Amino acid sequence: MADYTIISDVSAYIVRTLRERMCPEPVPSPNNIEISSPASQDVDYIIGLYLYDIREETQIASPPMVERGKVQLLRPPKPYSLYYMVFINGSSQMGLKAPDIQKIIGRVAQIVGDNNSVSPRELQPWLDASEPPIVLSQAKMELDEKVRVWQAINKPYEISLFYKAAPVFLSSELIVEPPRVAEATFGLDVVGIAERGNGR
């Protein structure tokens, strides 16, 4: 199952996809798209990807224990959901106007909608077990919930997109030793032997 870097790998996949498809129009350069927080100061990019929440998904069944060698088992991985905000950097030096921002937001929504899933093996090629695809979907949030995300970083609300990436299975390093055989009992069918000896 996926290693702990899977969370940053998902973020990198989203940014890489946006960079490949948004430049040079409506965004001039791939360097204008970054993993960042709206709270960051003195930064000059246009589009920011902000991971604002990670939740364990208790309603998704975890896979069975993972075999490690012949005698060891690893605890099963846990499924998580990652919550992202895609925002326009208000402090950018690009001098964006409202129509520009709306075009950029629209293009982001279009790109994510067309590239809304990725295989964990694409993010971590060394994986030897198949895992379900990680799906990007619109986070089901009311406007007041979105406002609270902005308030948590002491910023006024601005138009932005909110996404959920799930399921993201995170492996465990805890080894579970299987129970050892402490005692073995063998039985002998004496009656059957006696019957065969009498020619029955």
Backbone torsions as a table, in degrees:
resi	resn	phi	psi	omega
1	MET	NA	164.4	-172.5
2	ALA	-62.2	143.0	178.8
3	ASP	-78.9	175.4	-174.7
4	TYR	-62.5	-20.6	-179.7
5	THR	-73.1	-3.1	-177.5
6	ILE	-59.6	-31.2	-179.7
7	ILE	-65.5	-49.1	178.3
8	SER	-68.8	-28.7	177.8
9	ASP	-65.5	-39.3	177.8
10	VAL	-64.2	-44.3	178.2
11	SER	-60.0	-44.6	-179.6
12	ALA	-63.8	-36.2	178.3
13	TYR	-63.0	-43.9	-179.4
14	ILE	-63.2	-47.2	-179.4
15	VAL	-63.9	-42.5	-179.7
16	ARG	-61.7	-41.7	179.7
17	THR	-64.1	-43.3	178.4
18	LEU	-64.9	-42.3	-179.9
19	ARG	-62.1	-39.3	-177.9
20	GLU	-68.4	-29.1	-170.1
21	ARG	-114.1	-7.4	-178.1
22	MET	-104.9	-7.5	-175.6
23	CYS	-114.1	140.3	7.4
24	PRO	-90.3	5.3	-179.7
25	GLU	-136.5	124.4	11.3
26	PRO	-93.4	3.8	179.2
27	VAL	-111.2	128.4	-172.6
28	PRO	-61.5	-42.5	-170.5
29	SER	-138.1	147.9	174.2
30	PRO	-57.5	-28.2	179.4
31	ASN	-67.5	-10.7	178.7
32	ASN	-85.0	3.1	-180.0
33	ILE	-123.3	119.9	-172.3
34	GLU	-137.6	157.9	164.9
35	ILE	-83.3	116.7	-174.3
36	SER	-160.2	-179.4	176.3
37	SER	-120.6	143.9	175.4
38	PRO	-59.5	-18.0	-179.5
39	ALA	-79.8	-13.4	-179.7
40	SER	-65.7	139.6	-178.5
41	GLN	-107.8	157.4	174.2
42	ASP	54.4	47.7	176.0
43	VAL	-122.9	147.3	-175.7
44	ASP	-126.5	76.4	172.6
45	TYR	-129.9	171.9	-177.2
46	ILE	-104.1	-48.0	-177.7
47	ILE	-111.7	131.8	177.0
48	GLY	-117.7	141.8	173.4
49	LEU	-110.8	119.4	-173.6
50	TYR	-120.0	115.8	174.4
51	LEU	-84.6	108.3	-172.9
52	TYR	-107.6	-8.7	179.6
53	ASP	-159.7	146.6	174.7
54	ILE	-134.0	125.4	-177.3
55	ARG	-129.1	137.3	173.2
56	GLU	-74.9	135.2	-178.0
57	GLU	-95.8	100.5	-177.9
58	THR	-77.8	-15.7	-178.7
59	GLN	-89.1	-6.1	177.2
60	ILE	-97.5	127.4	-177.9
61	ALA	-68.8	133.5	177.0
62	SER	-79.4	147.5	176.2
63	PRO	-64.8	167.6	176.8
64	PRO	-68.5	174.4	177.9
65	MET	-59.8	150.3	-176.6
66	VAL	-99.4	128.1	178.7
67	GLU	-72.3	137.2	176.7
68	ARG	-131.0	103.1	-173.7
69	GLY	74.4	-156.0	-176.4
70	LYS	-95.0	-21.2	-172.2
71	VAL	-126.4	2.2	-176.6
72	GLN	-118.9	149.7	176.7
73	LEU	-127.7	141.3	173.8
74	LEU	-100.3	145.5	175.4
75	ARG	-58.3	145.1	-177.5
76	PRO	-64.3	151.0	178.2
77	PRO	-68.1	158.1	178.5
78	LYS	-107.6	139.7	179.7
79	PRO	-87.2	137.6	178.6
80	TYR	-127.5	160.4	169.5
81	SER	-117.4	135.7	177.9
82	LEU	-106.6	135.3	-178.3
83	TYR	-115.2	124.2	-174.9
84	TYR	-119.2	150.8	168.5
85	MET	-121.4	128.3	172.5
86	VAL	-103.1	121.3	-173.3
87	PHE	-132.2	163.4	175.6
88	ILE	-99.6	130.0	-177.2
89	ASN	-73.2	109.3	-178.2
90	GLY	-68.2	-21.6	-178.8
91	SER	-92.8	6.8	179.5
92	SER	-62.2	148.3	180.0
93	GLN	-85.3	8.8	-175.4
94	MET	-78.5	-12.1	179.3
95	GLY	64.7	46.7	-177.3
96	LEU	-72.5	139.0	174.9
97	LYS	-102.9	169.2	-176.1
98	ALA	-54.7	-45.0	178.0
99	PRO	-61.4	-36.1	177.5
100	ASP	-63.0	-44.9	-179.1
101	ILE	-62.2	-41.6	-179.8
102	GLN	-65.7	-37.2	176.6
103	LYS	-63.7	-43.2	-179.2
104	ILE	-65.1	-44.9	179.0
105	ILE	-61.4	-41.9	179.0
106	GLY	-62.8	-41.0	179.2
107	ARG	-67.7	-38.8	176.2
108	VAL	-59.6	-47.5	-179.6
109	ALA	-60.5	-38.8	179.7
110	GLN	-65.8	-45.3	-177.4
111	ILE	-66.2	-46.4	-179.7
112	VAL	-64.6	-38.1	178.1
113	GLY	-62.9	-34.5	179.9
114	ASP	-84.6	-15.1	-178.4
115	ASN	-131.2	57.0	-167.9
116	ASN	-95.9	14.6	175.0
117	SER	-152.3	152.3	179.1
118	VAL	-147.6	141.3	177.8
119	SER	-79.1	135.2	175.7
120	PRO	-54.9	-31.6	179.6
121	ARG	-68.5	-26.9	174.6
122	GLU	-68.4	-31.6	179.7
123	LEU	-84.2	-32.8	179.5
124	GLN	-133.3	86.4	-172.2
125	PRO	-59.7	-18.4	-177.0
126	TRP	-80.0	-4.8	-179.1
127	LEU	-62.2	132.5	179.9
128	ASP	-103.8	-3.9	178.7
129	ALA	-116.4	141.9	179.1
130	SER	-76.5	140.9	178.3
131	GLU	-129.7	156.1	178.4
132	PRO	-65.0	152.2	179.8
133	PRO	-65.2	150.0	174.3
134	ILE	-88.0	120.4	-173.0
135	VAL	-105.7	133.3	174.3
136	LEU	-97.4	124.1	179.3
137	SER	-137.5	158.3	177.2
138	GLN	-63.0	128.7	176.0
139	ALA	-69.4	130.8	-178.0
140	LYS	-80.5	94.3	-175.6
141	MET	-135.1	140.4	172.1
142	GLU	-80.4	165.8	-177.4
143	LEU	-59.9	-38.7	-178.4
144	ASP	-66.3	-30.4	176.2
145	GLU	-68.5	-39.4	177.8
146	LYS	-65.4	-39.8	178.7
147	VAL	-60.8	-39.3	-178.5
148	ARG	-65.9	-32.7	176.0
149	VAL	-62.0	-42.8	178.3
150	TRP	-67.7	-39.6	-179.8
151	GLN	-64.8	-30.7	-179.1
152	ALA	-63.5	-23.2	177.9
153	ILE	-110.9	19.7	175.5
154	ASN	57.1	43.3	177.4
155	LYS	-127.1	143.4	175.1
156	PRO	-70.2	149.7	-177.6
157	TYR	-62.4	137.6	172.2
158	GLU	-133.8	155.5	-178.8
159	ILE	-57.3	133.0	-174.3
160	SER	-160.0	166.0	179.2
161	LEU	-113.3	142.3	-177.3
162	PHE	-122.6	129.3	-176.4
163	TYR	-129.9	154.3	174.6
164	LYS	-119.1	130.8	176.5
165	ALA	-113.2	118.7	-176.2
166	ALA	-162.6	157.4	-8.9
167	PRO	-84.1	142.8	176.3
168	VAL	-112.8	105.6	-177.3
169	PHE	-86.3	125.4	-178.6
170	LEU	-110.2	122.2	-175.0
171	SER	-70.5	164.3	177.0
172	SER	-113.0	153.5	175.4
173	GLU	-105.1	1.2	-178.0
174	LEU	-78.6	126.3	-179.9
175	ILE	-95.1	130.9	177.5
176	VAL	-106.9	118.5	179.5
177	GLU	-81.3	124.1	177.5
178	PRO	-66.4	151.3	-179.7
179	PRO	-62.7	135.6	179.2
180	ARG	-86.0	151.3	177.1
181	VAL	-76.5	113.4	-177.2
182	ALA	-91.9	-24.7	-175.5
183	GLU	-153.9	137.0	179.0
184	ALA	-121.2	137.9	-179.4
185	THR	-118.4	129.5	179.6
186	PHE	-117.6	139.1	178.6
187	GLY	-114.4	152.6	179.8
188	LEU	-124.9	124.9	-178.6
189	ASP	-81.5	86.1	-177.0
190	VAL	-67.1	-38.7	-177.6
191	VAL	-62.8	-42.5	-180.0
192	GLY	-63.1	-39.1	178.9
193	ILE	-65.4	-42.9	-178.6
194	ALA	-63.3	-39.6	-179.1
195	GLU	-66.8	-40.2	178.5
196	ARG	-67.1	-34.0	178.1
197	GLY	-66.9	-27.1	178.9
198	ASN	-89.2	5.8	177.6
199	GLY	80.1	14.8	-179.3
200	ARG	-83.8	NA	NA
